[in-house]
Amino acid sequence: MKHSNNIRLALAALMGAAAIGFASCEDQPDEYKSTSGSPEVQYVRLPESADSVITKSYLQTTVCLVGNNLRSIRKLLFNDQEALLNTSYITDNTLLVDIPKNIPAAVTDKIYMINEAGDTTTYDFHVIVPPPVVSAMSCEYAAAGDEVTLTGDYFIQDPYKPLKVKFNDGTLPVTDIRSISKNSITFTVPAGAQSGRVCVESVYGESRSQFVYKDNRNILFDFDGSHGGLAGGHGWRPGRIRTGGIDGSYLYLGGAAMLGKVGATWDEDDFAMNYWPEPSAGFPELTAIPSFANMLDTCDIGDLALKFECRVPETSPWSASALQLIFTGNQDVTALTANSQYYNNADIARGLWIPWQTTGSFSTGSGWTTVTIPLSAFNKTHEGQAAGKTVAKNRMTGFTFFLWNGGVEGTDCTPELDIDNIRVVPISK
């Protein structure tokens, strides 16, 4: 358990501090004896540093109380949240404890120590609750009036300072919030929302989203040129493009049966899009696109993610095969060396998206969702095995979508996948 691990690590550090003349907590549960009377706390410090006196710390942090008669403590609370006491880590002079993970409902900035007689001793100490963490949005290209959900942490609704959500880098407030929990907020996108960060403000501070709403940076394919991306594929299967999607034209994969048995259906015509570079014909290598080239020059693969919007209608759910996301290099395939051998080349690390794997079937209802796959997860073979490597920068001149294999058995289906705004962006910048 995390609590036990924290305590063990803290104990090791604390015992090391004892060597330089400071009190330590001893692991002698068989010899533990409670005492009467009331405790006295002289100060609180970090376990790993004997001279680090602190007056505040974050949730779930291990701290050490230093004082006298600490074995008299039967119950200990930070604000109104009770901490778990382990007598193995309590001596007369020191007490190791994790600050509870739950956010206090009543903030008093005090530690409460209750003895056997029920008497309470207090000590001033501030528990820090972090500002909101805004990690993801259910659909980053949702239009004004659409209902979306933000996910993250520390979304705290305070009656005296209600939580706020703001678009346009914090200048446009959301007026229709449907629900709030610690890890999610559901609301309606306001009229006038433009590309930019989404901000969330709670009683504990304000934070900007790690993503960009309607992110138009480095879009490789938008299927209509509206964001500077390519209008489609180039190869044996350039992809079937339809209009009227979430943001203009989009890629359509579907219209045929997909068998559940692993690898049983190979249907490039209905379930593939190839982009094989041919610069002389106006189809550049992806790494020659200035924004993409600059990003690869300035960011590590581990700092980047592939994103796109996807719709899987509830009338055409998906329950078989993986969507293979394959970056290719000129050594693998170009328009002049056209082939399909690279599909099952285990030397080409790729990403696999299999959202139906845990539930048996997947759809996005009538709406769209944003899919985010870190490039560090482009480390699979076509059969879902570990490739032993990840995608390499010198193998990113072309790109392929192919619904096939993945190494996971599913059930027969006739899926539809609609895809738009394929982009590579920094994960948290």
Disulfide bonds with the S-S distance in Angstrom:
none
